[in-house]
């Protein structure tokens, strides 16, 4: 019986000899890379005051304007099994597009008893250390910490049931 191993060169040759084309039409997504999170996302309206996000805001990029005052953005929460199913995988990106020296914008959970927000903030060495914080189930664009235009946070619902909705957030602060 012969060897089952096939080298890379042989696989490439076999693929090149295929007489087919792959149609990467509209709606095709490539998971697993950081850049793919933005692919296919829609642009939402700018947020300038308190706002409750909904399941229908899935895959939306929102511009956040802190110049109008301090306010909170509330994440959706599941109260039924159907809502939980709809929220699993829910994703938004919030991008700070205008800052103010004293106005913090916070992102809070819809159900303050059962829901949770966890995550981390990434930043360059010269970025303000407290420009954004994620802790105690709250995400804060912190004006006194040096938040800047371009700071953003990606939020994903990774688990939900009829009484608990769990989000994970990855924040990136500008330099």
N, C-alpha and C positions, 0 to 999 in steps of 0.2 A: 504494500500500500504506500502511496506517495505522501510527501509532506503536505500538510494543510496550510503552510505559511505562504503568504503572497507578499512580495516586497512592494514598497511604496511606488517605485517606478512602474511596476506591472499594473498596479491599481490605477495610476494616472493614465497609462496608455489605454486601459480598458475604458475609462471614463471619456477620454478624448475620442475614442472610436464610436461612442454611442451616437446614433443619428437622431437624437431628440434634443429639444430645448426645454428648459424649465421656465415656466411663466411665473415671475415674481410679481404678480398683479397687485392691485390696490388691496390693502387689508393684510398683506403678508407681513408678519413680524418675525424678528429674529431675537429670541430670548437669550439671556445669559450674559449680555454685555451691558456695561453701564450706560452707553449711549442709546441703547434700545429703549430705555425708559421714556424718552421724549418722543420717539417715533410714534406717530398716530395720535398724539395728544392734541386736544382742542384747546383753544385760547378762550378763557372765560372773561367775564367782565372784571374790571379793576375793583379791588376791595378798599374802601375808604372809611368804613364804619363797621360796627359789630355785624357779623354775618353768621348764619347757621348753614353749614354745608349739608348737602343731601346726597343720597345714593346716586342721583342723576348727575352729580358733579364728578363722577368717576372719570379718570383720564383727562383731567383739566389742569391747565396751567393758569394760576391767578397772579396778577400783579397786586402787590400789597403796598399801599400808600400810608405811611405813618404820619404824614404832615398834618392831617386833619384832626388828630387827637389820638389818645390811647384807647384801644378797644380790644375785644376778644373775638376770635374766629372759633366757632364751635363745630367739632367733628360730629358726623352722624352717629347714631347709636341704633342697635338692633333691639327690638322688643318682641319680635316673633321669629319663628324658625325661617320663614320665607325672607324676612328682612335680613336675617343673618346670612343666609345663602347669597343674597344679592350683594352684601357688603364684603364678603371674602374676596380679596384681591383688589378692592377699591383703592385707587391711587390718585393723589393730587400733588402738584408742585406749587409752592408759594414762594414767589420771588419778590424781595424787597426792592421797590422801584423809587421810593422817595422816603427820606428819613427826616426826623426832627430830633433836636437835642434832648427832649424830655419825654417823648411819646413812645412807650413800649407797646408792641403788638404781641398778644399772646394767642396761642392755639390751645384750646381746652377740650376735654372729652365731653361728650353729650350727657352721659350718665356719670356723675361724679362719685357715685358709690361703687359701681361695678366695672366700668370701663377703665382701660389703662393705655398709657403712652410711654414707650421706652425708646431709647435711641442714643445716638452719638452725634457730635459735631466735629467736623473736619475743618482744618484751617492751615494756611501757610504759616511759616515761622513768624512772620511779621504781622499777622492778623491779630486783631484785638481778642484777647483771651476770653472775654465774657460777652462778645458781640451777640452770641446766640447761646441759649442754654436749653437743655432738655433734662428735666428732672421733676420729681414729685407730680408726674402726670401732666406737665405743662411744658409747652415749647414757648420760649420768649425771645423775640427780636428785641434786644436790650439796648435802648438808646444810650443810657449812661455807660454801658459796657463797650460802646463804640461800633454799634451796628452800622452797616454801610450798604449803599446801593449795590445790588448784585448778590447779597447774601440770599441763600435759598434753602428750603427744606422740602424733601420728598417724604410723603407720608403714605404708608401702605397698611391696609387692614389685613392682618395675617391670620386672625382667628375671630370667629363670632358665633354666638348662639343666642337664644332668645333673651338671655339676661346679661351677657358679657360681650363687649366688643374690644378687641385688642389691636393697637396700632404700633408700628415701629417706624421711627423717623430717622432720617439721615440728613443732617444739616451741613451746609458748606458756607463758610464765611469768607468774604472777600478780603484782600490784603489792603 
